[in-house]
Amino acid sequence: MLLYYITARTQFPGDENARQRALLAKIAEATRGGVDFVQLREKDLPTRDLEALAHAALRIVRDYSPAKTDKRATRLLVNSRTDIAIACGAAGVHLRSDDISPSEAQEIWARAGNRSRAIVSVSCHSAAEVVGAASEHADFAVFAPVFEKKDAPQSNPAGLDALREACRQNIRVLALGGITLQNACACLDAGAVGVAAIRLFQENDVAEVVRRLRG
């Protein structure tokens, strides 16, 4: 099971400095706990501040991850900003459904002199969008919302049948939206390779979440 933590520093209490410190501490906890990916999703931050936070997050991921040869080493992805992902040395980028294409992101990545390809995940809300992500050779489709979200009860969850259809496409799919310890296994049964979440990781002990999900 792949585990994908999406950050949201505004859910932490305190001023901006306190929130960033809490977020970096949670990223360290997630890395130690064995989460596969951390998606830095602080899209409201100005470019300079986001880049500084990305550098700090990457230092933590590198310090707390196992050896680079370990398949469980955590990878940092930056939300939407391929330029910042390149500048800080992240493993790749997460793209919105209306963002540039994965192939365009890879071209930007290569032009910057990177020898290895970027890891690219894409937000998808329908099977058709998953097909598009697959055709552009994205690494993952993050399919959402599968379940009703606690903080957005008015949202229209896609449900497990839609997730199952998305997982029939030629790409690995992560389930996002209302994921809990109780319903994560149903996502795997539908064909997902793992789950993505904010609250599941930010509001709980990450090591315990990882142990229970993988156990």
Beta strands, then each sheet from edge to edge (+ up, - down):
strand 1: 2-6
strand 2: 37-40
strand 3: 75-79
strand 4: 92-95
strand 5: 119-124
strand 6: 140-143
strand 7: 172-176
strand 8: 194-197
sheet 1: 1+ 2+ 3+ 4+ 5+ 6+ 7+ 8+ 1+
end
